[in-house]
Amino acid sequence: MSRVPQGPSRRLLLAGALAAASAAVTGCSSDSAASGSGGARRLRIGYFAFPSGDLIVKNRKLLEKALPDHEITWIKFDSGASVNQAFLGKSLDIAALGSSPFARGISGSSPIPYKVAWILDVAGENEALVARKATGISDVAGLKGKTVATPFASTSHYSLLAALEAAGLKTYDVKLIDLQPQPILAAWQRGDIDAAYVWLPTLDELRETGTQLASSKEIGAAGKPTLDLAVVSDELIARDPRAIDAWRKAEAEALRLLKSDPGGSVKAVAAELGISETDAEAQLSQGVFLTPEQVTSADWLGTDGDPGRLLTYVTDTAGFLAGQKQIDTPPSEDVVRKAFYLKGLPDVLK
């Protein structure tokens, strides 16, 4: 069985990023990012089709209402690896990004010029490892010699590596395949793969004919949590910090709405994902959503000058990835600390 290949070079990532950027955001060069038609400021936001407060912000146009003088573009991505490439290509200002791809992004001699500025959610039962029932596999150890798919450089990839390690397996004990969620579903239906670690909504489709072996909630409780973070480009921090403040307030409002208006939140998520409200409610129930007060607490993101436990989580994640030969050298805690943008965080609670 082959080992997981090392990640592509920065040069290759940048080449891919430039191609992706031109396709996703026509005409959005870094020079034109500050102004769009009619002199409006431009804000390019990357998001996932994944149940979270991000979709509520988008559906209810909370950011557009807060920043009427900005031209806001929402760009959908399939995984954190693509988001990292887009930031390298300077085609994003703000984006959702898993804690594992973020740890990768700030590693090495040429870290991606962005910083974490918010926490969207904590992975729970909404990311999991599932084996096809037809294989008869009932535990992670049973994956030895089997073909397992996951989107490489994602939180699911990180959690899969952690699950294998906990079961006493090395990466070369299984055949790891790099597939995005929809290709995973197609490969599953063809019988090309034996198991997959992936997130909603694809995960729920696999569960219909699969056996769940582990979840990110369980792996997090065992000491390797994963989160969906939100990052902002260094260029945006220098150019338009007011937009970051408004965006964080919109995300904080969405987190409050998830608790104060669950019905309205379900409708917004259902509309954005094109699914029934019943399915949207079930998917939202599998995630772990913090309150804005929790996000800015010492237990999670922290505040300016005093980062919270997320600093340790990201540092530990990078160290684990280095031990798994996924990155060459992990960043120091000081480097991780400098990759946090916490200025103005207390204002979102007002």
VENGIFEN-V778130 format. One record per residue. N is the residue number from 1. RES is the residue in three letters. PSI is psi in whole degrees, -180 to 180 (999 if undefined). BURIAL is # if it has 9 or more other C-alpha atoms within 8 Angstrom, else .. D_LAST is the distance of its C-alpha to the last C-alpha in Angstrom with 1 decimal. Layout:
BEGIN
n=N res=RES psi=PSI burial=BURIAL d_last=D_LAST
n=N res=RES psi=PSI burial=BURIAL d_last=D_LAST
END
This chain:
BEGIN
n=1 res=MET psi=142 burial=. d_last=54.6
n=2 res=SER psi=149 burial=. d_last=52.8
n=3 res=ARG psi=163 burial=. d_last=49.9
n=4 res=VAL psi=128 burial=. d_last=46.5
n=5 res=PRO psi=150 burial=. d_last=47.0
n=6 res=GLN psi=153 burial=. d_last=45.0
n=7 res=GLY psi=158 burial=. d_last=42.2
n=8 res=PRO psi=158 burial=. d_last=43.3
n=9 res=SER psi=162 burial=. d_last=43.4
n=10 res=ARG psi=-36 burial=. d_last=40.7
n=11 res=ARG psi=-44 burial=. d_last=43.3
n=12 res=LEU psi=-40 burial=. d_last=43.7
n=13 res=LEU psi=-43 burial=# d_last=40.0
n=14 res=LEU psi=-40 burial=# d_last=39.6
n=15 res=ALA psi=-44 burial=# d_last=42.5
n=16 res=GLY psi=-37 burial=# d_last=41.1
n=17 res=ALA psi=-43 burial=# d_last=37.6
n=18 res=LEU psi=-39 burial=# d_last=39.2
n=19 res=ALA psi=-44 burial=. d_last=41.1
n=20 res=ALA psi=-39 burial=# d_last=38.1
n=21 res=ALA psi=-44 burial=# d_last=36.0
n=22 res=SER psi=-31 burial=# d_last=38.6
n=23 res=ALA psi=-39 burial=. d_last=39.1
n=24 res=ALA psi=-39 burial=. d_last=35.4
n=25 res=VAL psi=83 burial=# d_last=34.2
n=26 res=THR psi=126 burial=. d_last=37.1
n=27 res=GLY psi=4 burial=. d_last=37.0
n=28 res=CYS psi=76 burial=# d_last=33.7
n=29 res=SER psi=163 burial=. d_last=35.0
n=30 res=SER psi=-30 burial=. d_last=32.8
n=31 res=ASP psi=-30 burial=. d_last=34.2
n=32 res=SER psi=3 burial=# d_last=33.0
n=33 res=ALA psi=-31 burial=# d_last=29.6
n=34 res=ALA psi=-18 burial=# d_last=28.0
n=35 res=SER psi=140 burial=# d_last=29.5
n=36 res=GLY psi=-153 burial=# d_last=30.9
n=37 res=SER psi=141 burial=. d_last=32.9
n=38 res=GLY psi=13 burial=. d_last=32.5
n=39 res=GLY psi=3 burial=. d_last=30.5
n=40 res=ALA psi=145 burial=# d_last=27.3
n=41 res=ARG psi=146 burial=# d_last=25.5
n=42 res=ARG psi=137 burial=# d_last=26.1
n=43 res=LEU psi=117 burial=# d_last=23.9
n=44 res=ARG psi=119 burial=# d_last=25.8
n=45 res=ILE psi=125 burial=# d_last=24.1
n=46 res=GLY psi=135 burial=# d_last=26.2
n=47 res=TYR psi=165 burial=# d_last=25.7
n=48 res=PHE psi=147 burial=# d_last=27.8
n=49 res=ALA psi=71 burial=# d_last=29.3
n=50 res=PHE psi=133 burial=. d_last=27.8
n=51 res=PRO psi=115 burial=# d_last=25.7
n=52 res=SER psi=175 burial=# d_last=22.1
n=53 res=GLY psi=-26 burial=# d_last=18.7
n=54 res=ASP psi=-44 burial=# d_last=20.0
n=55 res=LEU psi=-30 burial=# d_last=22.5
n=56 res=ILE psi=-43 burial=# d_last=20.0
n=57 res=VAL psi=-45 burial=# d_last=18.2
n=58 res=LYS psi=-48 burial=# d_last=21.7
n=59 res=ASN psi=-40 burial=# d_last=23.2
n=60 res=ARG psi=2 burial=. d_last=20.6
n=61 res=LYS psi=41 burial=. d_last=20.3
n=62 res=LEU psi=-38 burial=# d_last=16.5
n=63 res=LEU psi=-39 burial=# d_last=16.9
n=64 res=GLU psi=-36 burial=# d_last=19.8
n=65 res=LYS psi=-36 burial=. d_last=17.9
n=66 res=ALA psi=-27 burial=. d_last=15.1
n=67 res=LEU psi=68 burial=# d_last=17.9
n=68 res=PRO psi=-17 burial=. d_last=20.9
n=69 res=ASP psi=7 burial=. d_last=22.7
n=70 res=HIS psi=144 burial=# d_last=22.9
n=71 res=GLU psi=109 burial=# d_last=25.7
n=72 res=ILE psi=127 burial=# d_last=24.3
n=73 res=THR psi=126 burial=. d_last=26.9
n=74 res=TRP psi=127 burial=# d_last=26.4
n=75 res=ILE psi=122 burial=# d_last=29.2
n=76 res=LYS psi=137 burial=. d_last=30.3
n=77 res=PHE psi=156 burial=# d_last=31.6
n=78 res=ASP psi=-28 burial=# d_last=33.6
n=79 res=SER psi=168 burial=# d_last=32.8
n=80 res=GLY psi=-30 burial=# d_last=31.1
n=81 res=ALA psi=-41 burial=# d_last=34.4
n=82 res=SER psi=-36 burial=# d_last=34.3
n=83 res=VAL psi=-44 burial=# d_last=30.7
n=84 res=ASN psi=-42 burial=# d_last=31.9
n=85 res=GLN psi=-40 burial=# d_last=34.9
n=86 res=ALA psi=-37 burial=# d_last=32.8
n=87 res=PHE psi=-37 burial=# d_last=30.7
n=88 res=LEU psi=-34 burial=# d_last=34.0
n=89 res=GLY psi=4 burial=# d_last=35.2
n=90 res=LYS psi=37 burial=# d_last=32.2
n=91 res=SER psi=13 burial=# d_last=31.5
n=92 res=LEU psi=150 burial=# d_last=27.9
n=93 res=ASP psi=-39 burial=# d_last=24.6
n=94 res=ILE psi=146 burial=# d_last=22.3
n=95 res=ALA psi=153 burial=# d_last=23.7
n=96 res=ALA psi=142 burial=# d_last=23.6
n=97 res=LEU psi=132 burial=# d_last=25.8
n=98 res=GLY psi=155 burial=# d_last=27.1
n=99 res=SER psi=-31 burial=# d_last=27.0
n=100 res=SER psi=-52 burial=# d_last=30.8
n=101 res=PRO psi=-27 burial=# d_last=31.2
n=102 res=PHE psi=-44 burial=# d_last=28.4
n=103 res=ALA psi=-38 burial=# d_last=30.4
n=104 res=ARG psi=-44 burial=# d_last=33.5
n=105 res=GLY psi=-31 burial=# d_last=31.9
n=106 res=ILE psi=9 burial=# d_last=31.1
n=107 res=SER psi=162 burial=# d_last=34.5
n=108 res=GLY psi=-179 burial=# d_last=37.7
n=109 res=SER psi=-16 burial=. d_last=38.7
n=110 res=SER psi=72 burial=. d_last=36.9
n=111 res=PRO psi=151 burial=. d_last=33.4
n=112 res=ILE psi=135 burial=# d_last=31.5
n=113 res=PRO psi=74 burial=# d_last=29.3
n=114 res=TYR psi=170 burial=# d_last=25.9
n=115 res=LYS psi=148 burial=# d_last=23.0
n=116 res=VAL psi=136 burial=# d_last=20.9
n=117 res=ALA psi=-7 burial=# d_last=17.2
n=118 res=TRP psi=162 burial=# d_last=16.1
n=119 res=ILE psi=123 burial=# d_last=17.8
n=120 res=LEU psi=-46 burial=# d_last=18.8
n=121 res=ASP psi=168 burial=# d_last=20.8
n=122 res=VAL psi=132 burial=# d_last=23.4
n=123 res=ALA psi=135 burial=# d_last=27.0
n=124 res=GLY psi=-122 burial=# d_last=28.7
n=125 res=GLU psi=1 burial=# d_last=31.7
n=126 res=ASN psi=-2 burial=# d_last=30.7
n=127 res=GLU psi=131 burial=# d_last=32.7
n=128 res=ALA psi=164 burial=# d_last=36.2
n=129 res=LEU psi=123 burial=# d_last=39.8
n=130 res=VAL psi=137 burial=# d_last=42.3
n=131 res=ALA psi=144 burial=# d_last=46.1
n=132 res=ARG psi=133 burial=# d_last=48.4
n=133 res=LYS psi=-32 burial=# d_last=50.2
n=134 res=ALA psi=-21 burial=. d_last=53.5
n=135 res=THR psi=-21 burial=. d_last=53.3
n=136 res=GLY psi=7 burial=. d_last=53.4
n=137 res=ILE psi=131 burial=# d_last=50.8
n=138 res=SER psi=-7 burial=. d_last=49.0
n=139 res=ASP psi=168 burial=. d_last=47.2
n=140 res=VAL psi=-37 burial=# d_last=45.9
n=141 res=ALA psi=-27 burial=# d_last=49.1
n=142 res=GLY psi=-4 burial=. d_last=51.0
n=143 res=LEU psi=-6 burial=# d_last=49.6
n=144 res=LYS psi=127 burial=. d_last=52.1
n=145 res=GLY psi=2 burial=. d_last=54.1
n=146 res=LYS psi=166 burial=# d_last=51.9
n=147 res=THR psi=122 burial=# d_last=50.0
n=148 res=VAL psi=131 burial=# d_last=46.3
n=149 res=ALA psi=147 burial=# d_last=43.9
n=150 res=THR psi=153 burial=# d_last=40.3
n=151 res=PRO psi=115 burial=# d_last=38.3
n=152 res=PHE psi=150 burial=# d_last=39.0
n=153 res=ALA psi=24 burial=# d_last=36.2
n=154 res=SER psi=173 burial=# d_last=33.7
n=155 res=THR psi=-35 burial=# d_last=31.8
n=156 res=SER psi=-39 burial=# d_last=34.7
n=157 res=HIS psi=-46 burial=# d_last=37.2
n=158 res=TYR psi=-47 burial=# d_last=35.6
n=159 res=SER psi=-35 burial=# d_last=35.6
n=160 res=LEU psi=-45 burial=# d_last=39.1
n=161 res=LEU psi=-40 burial=# d_last=40.3
n=162 res=ALA psi=-39 burial=# d_last=38.7
n=163 res=ALA psi=-41 burial=# d_last=40.4
n=164 res=LEU psi=-45 burial=# d_last=43.7
n=165 res=GLU psi=-44 burial=# d_last=43.6
n=166 res=ALA psi=-28 burial=. d_last=42.9
n=167 res=ALA psi=3 burial=. d_last=45.9
n=168 res=GLY psi=19 burial=. d_last=48.1
n=169 res=LEU psi=146 burial=# d_last=48.4
n=170 res=LYS psi=164 burial=. d_last=48.3
n=171 res=THR psi=-31 burial=# d_last=47.1
n=172 res=TYR psi=-2 burial=# d_last=50.8
n=173 res=ASP psi=-14 burial=# d_last=51.6
n=174 res=VAL psi=164 burial=# d_last=50.1
n=175 res=LYS psi=106 burial=# d_last=50.2
n=176 res=LEU psi=131 burial=# d_last=46.7
n=177 res=ILE psi=132 burial=. d_last=46.2
n=178 res=ASP psi=106 burial=. d_last=43.4
n=179 res=LEU psi=145 burial=# d_last=42.4
n=180 res=GLN psi=166 burial=# d_last=39.4
n=181 res=PRO psi=-50 burial=# d_last=38.4
n=182 res=GLN psi=-44 burial=. d_last=40.6
n=183 res=PRO psi=-30 burial=. d_last=43.6
n=184 res=ILE psi=-46 burial=# d_last=43.1
n=185 res=LEU psi=-43 burial=# d_last=43.6
n=186 res=ALA psi=-43 burial=. d_last=46.7
n=187 res=ALA psi=-37 burial=# d_last=48.2
n=188 res=TRP psi=-48 burial=# d_last=47.5
n=189 res=GLN psi=-31 burial=. d_last=49.3
n=190 res=ARG psi=-16 burial=. d_last=52.2
n=191 res=GLY psi=20 burial=. d_last=52.5
n=192 res=ASP psi=-21 burial=. d_last=52.0
n=193 res=ILE psi=156 burial=# d_last=49.5
n=194 res=ASP psi=-27 burial=# d_last=49.6
n=195 res=ALA psi=167 burial=# d_last=45.9
n=196 res=ALA psi=146 burial=# d_last=42.5
n=197 res=TYR psi=117 burial=# d_last=39.0
n=198 res=VAL psi=177 burial=# d_last=36.5
n=199 res=TRP psi=176 burial=# d_last=33.4
n=200 res=LEU psi=152 burial=# d_last=32.7
n=201 res=PRO psi=-12 burial=. d_last=34.1
n=202 res=THR psi=-38 burial=# d_last=37.4
n=203 res=LEU psi=-45 burial=# d_last=37.1
n=204 res=ASP psi=-33 burial=. d_last=37.6
n=205 res=GLU psi=-36 burial=# d_last=40.7
n=206 res=LEU psi=-36 burial=# d_last=42.2
n=207 res=ARG psi=-27 burial=# d_last=41.6
n=208 res=GLU psi=-32 burial=. d_last=44.0
n=209 res=THR psi=23 burial=. d_last=46.9
n=210 res=GLY psi=172 burial=# d_last=45.6
n=211 res=THR psi=122 burial=# d_last=45.1
n=212 res=GLN psi=129 burial=# d_last=41.8
n=213 res=LEU psi=-30 burial=# d_last=42.5
n=214 res=ALA psi=157 burial=# d_last=39.1
n=215 res=SER psi=162 burial=# d_last=35.4
n=216 res=SER psi=-24 burial=# d_last=32.5
n=217 res=LYS psi=-46 burial=# d_last=31.0
n=218 res=GLU psi=-43 burial=# d_last=34.3
n=219 res=ILE psi=-37 burial=# d_last=34.5
n=220 res=GLY psi=-42 burial=# d_last=30.9
n=221 res=ALA psi=-26 burial=. d_last=31.7
n=222 res=ALA psi=2 burial=. d_last=34.8
n=223 res=GLY psi=1 burial=. d_last=32.9
n=224 res=LYS psi=70 burial=# d_last=32.3
n=225 res=PRO psi=153 burial=# d_last=29.0
n=226 res=THR psi=150 burial=# d_last=28.0
n=227 res=LEU psi=157 burial=# d_last=24.7
n=228 res=ASP psi=111 burial=# d_last=23.7
n=229 res=LEU psi=176 burial=# d_last=21.6
n=230 res=ALA psi=130 burial=# d_last=20.4
n=231 res=VAL psi=154 burial=# d_last=21.8
n=232 res=VAL psi=145 burial=# d_last=21.6
n=233 res=SER psi=150 burial=# d_last=24.7
n=234 res=ASP psi=-34 burial=# d_last=25.3
n=235 res=GLU psi=-41 burial=. d_last=26.4
n=236 res=LEU psi=-38 burial=# d_last=23.1
n=237 res=ILE psi=-41 burial=# d_last=21.2
n=238 res=ALA psi=-36 burial=. d_last=23.8
n=239 res=ARG psi=-40 burial=. d_last=23.9
n=240 res=ASP psi=63 burial=. d_last=20.6
n=241 res=PRO psi=-25 burial=# d_last=17.5
n=242 res=ARG psi=-36 burial=. d_last=15.5
n=243 res=ALA psi=-36 burial=. d_last=16.6
n=244 res=ILE psi=-41 burial=# d_last=15.5
n=245 res=ASP psi=-46 burial=# d_last=11.8
n=246 res=ALA psi=-41 burial=# d_last=12.2
n=247 res=TRP psi=-42 burial=# d_last=14.2
n=248 res=ARG psi=-38 burial=# d_last=11.8
n=249 res=LYS psi=-37 burial=# d_last=9.1
n=250 res=ALA psi=-41 burial=# d_last=12.2
n=251 res=GLU psi=-37 burial=# d_last=13.4
n=252 res=ALA psi=-40 burial=# d_last=10.4
n=253 res=GLU psi=-40 burial=. d_last=10.9
n=254 res=ALA psi=-41 burial=# d_last=14.6
n=255 res=LEU psi=-38 burial=# d_last=14.3
n=256 res=ARG psi=-39 burial=# d_last=12.8
n=257 res=LEU psi=-33 burial=# d_last=15.6
n=258 res=LEU psi=-30 burial=# d_last=18.2
n=259 res=LYS psi=-38 burial=. d_last=17.7
n=260 res=SER psi=-26 burial=. d_last=17.0
n=261 res=ASP psi=67 burial=. d_last=19.4
n=262 res=PRO psi=-36 burial=# d_last=22.0
n=263 res=GLY psi=-46 burial=. d_last=24.6
n=264 res=GLY psi=-35 burial=. d_last=22.8
n=265 res=SER psi=-42 burial=# d_last=21.8
n=266 res=VAL psi=-43 burial=# d_last=25.5
n=267 res=LYS psi=-43 burial=# d_last=26.7
n=268 res=ALA psi=-45 burial=# d_last=24.5
n=269 res=VAL psi=-42 burial=# d_last=25.8
n=270 res=ALA psi=-42 burial=# d_last=29.3
n=271 res=ALA psi=-42 burial=# d_last=29.4
n=272 res=GLU psi=-34 burial=# d_last=28.3
n=273 res=LEU psi=-11 burial=. d_last=30.8
n=274 res=GLY psi=38 burial=. d_last=33.5
n=275 res=ILE psi=172 burial=. d_last=34.1
n=276 res=SER psi=158 burial=. d_last=34.4
n=277 res=GLU psi=-32 burial=# d_last=31.5
n=278 res=THR psi=-45 burial=. d_last=33.4
n=279 res=ASP psi=-39 burial=# d_last=33.4
n=280 res=ALA psi=-42 burial=# d_last=29.8
n=281 res=GLU psi=-42 burial=# d_last=28.8
n=282 res=ALA psi=-39 burial=. d_last=31.2
n=283 res=GLN psi=-41 burial=# d_last=29.9
n=284 res=LEU psi=-33 burial=# d_last=26.2
n=285 res=SER psi=-16 burial=. d_last=27.4
n=286 res=GLN psi=-10 burial=# d_last=28.8
n=287 res=GLY psi=167 burial=# d_last=25.6
n=288 res=VAL psi=110 burial=# d_last=23.1
n=289 res=PHE psi=124 burial=. d_last=19.5
n=290 res=LEU psi=162 burial=# d_last=16.8
n=291 res=THR psi=160 burial=# d_last=13.4
n=292 res=PRO psi=-35 burial=# d_last=10.4
n=293 res=GLU psi=-38 burial=. d_last=10.5
n=294 res=GLN psi=-41 burial=# d_last=14.2
n=295 res=VAL psi=-44 burial=# d_last=14.0
n=296 res=THR psi=8 burial=# d_last=12.4
n=297 res=SER psi=169 burial=# d_last=14.7
n=298 res=ALA psi=-20 burial=# d_last=18.1
n=299 res=ASP psi=-20 burial=# d_last=19.8
n=300 res=TRP psi=-103 burial=# d_last=18.8
n=301 res=LEU psi=-39 burial=# d_last=17.2
n=302 res=GLY psi=-163 burial=# d_last=16.1
n=303 res=THR psi=173 burial=# d_last=14.5
n=304 res=ASP psi=127 burial=# d_last=16.2
n=305 res=GLY psi=-9 burial=. d_last=19.5
n=306 res=ASP psi=71 burial=. d_last=19.3
n=307 res=PRO psi=148 burial=# d_last=19.8
n=308 res=GLY psi=-160 burial=# d_last=20.0
n=309 res=ARG psi=-14 burial=# d_last=22.9
n=310 res=LEU psi=-32 burial=# d_last=22.7
n=311 res=LEU psi=-44 burial=# d_last=24.5
n=312 res=THR psi=-41 burial=# d_last=27.4
n=313 res=TYR psi=-46 burial=# d_last=27.4
n=314 res=VAL psi=-42 burial=# d_last=27.8
n=315 res=THR psi=-44 burial=# d_last=30.4
n=316 res=ASP psi=-39 burial=. d_last=32.3
n=317 res=THR psi=-46 burial=# d_last=32.3
n=318 res=ALA psi=-40 burial=# d_last=33.8
n=319 res=GLY psi=-40 burial=# d_last=36.3
n=320 res=PHE psi=-43 burial=. d_last=37.3
n=321 res=LEU psi=-37 burial=# d_last=37.8
n=322 res=ALA psi=-41 burial=# d_last=40.0
n=323 res=GLY psi=-28 burial=. d_last=42.0
n=324 res=GLN psi=6 burial=. d_last=42.5
n=325 res=LYS psi=27 burial=. d_last=43.7
n=326 res=GLN psi=-27 burial=# d_last=41.0
n=327 res=ILE psi=158 burial=# d_last=40.0
n=328 res=ASP psi=-53 burial=. d_last=42.2
n=329 res=THR psi=129 burial=. d_last=40.0
n=330 res=PRO psi=150 burial=# d_last=36.6
n=331 res=PRO psi=152 burial=# d_last=34.1
n=332 res=SER psi=166 burial=. d_last=33.6
n=333 res=GLU psi=-33 burial=# d_last=30.5
n=334 res=ASP psi=-40 burial=. d_last=29.9
n=335 res=VAL psi=-42 burial=# d_last=30.2
n=336 res=VAL psi=-42 burial=# d_last=27.7
n=337 res=ARG psi=-40 burial=# d_last=25.3
n=338 res=LYS psi=-12 burial=. d_last=25.7
n=339 res=ALA psi=16 burial=# d_last=24.9
n=340 res=PHE psi=134 burial=# d_last=21.3
n=341 res=TYR psi=101 burial=# d_last=18.7
n=342 res=LEU psi=2 burial=# d_last=15.6
n=343 res=LYS psi=132 burial=. d_last=14.6
n=344 res=GLY psi=4 burial=. d_last=11.0
n=345 res=LEU psi=-42 burial=# d_last=10.0
n=346 res=PRO psi=-24 burial=. d_last=7.4
n=347 res=ASP psi=-26 burial=. d_last=5.4
n=348 res=VAL psi=-16 burial=# d_last=5.6
n=349 res=LEU psi=-7 burial=# d_last=3.8
n=350 res=LYS psi=999 burial=. d_last=0.0
END
